[in-house]
Each structure stands twice: as structure tokens, then as C-alpha cells.
Amino acid sequence: MSDCPSRKIIFYTEQEAKEALIRIHVKYQNSSTRAFYTCDQCGHLHLTSSGDMDNTLKQAQQAGRIDQLSESDHWTRKLS
């Protein structure tokens, strides 16, 4: 449950937010989520589809990591 008045998911560290960005793109390949920001209301991090793409996400996409993780996730679910 979120402690933010915006009711958005809270991330406490940049590392958590970056991992969430990648997980979202693995699960939803056409996700518009592209970065994170510090909320004025709660002071924690939230994901956003606005602004420039986060460098970690950009590098993961360019290196093919998102596609690799998506393929791995697909087969893990299929064989479970």
C-alpha cells in the first residue's frame, strides 16, 4: 500500500526504481514508462512516462537485455 496521497507505487531508492523500470519493460514490451521522479507530496520515487528515458533503461534496451529477459520470462512461465 502506498503512503503517498497520489496513491502511486513508492520506491525508496533509485536502484529499486531502475529495477522496476526494467521489470515493467520485460513484462509489458510496449510500456510508455520511461523514468522516475521524486514526488513533491511524499518525497519518495515514482515511475513516469514523461521526460527523458532513464539511462539505465536506455542501456538495457540498446544491449538487448530487455528482449533477453522477456524471452527468459516467457519460457519460465511456459515451462512452469
Buried (B, 14 or more C-beta within 10 A) or exposed (E): EEEBEEEBBBBEEEEBBBEBBBBBBBEEEEBEBBBBEEBEEBEBBBBBEEEEEBEBBEEBBEEEBBBEBBEEEEEEEEEE
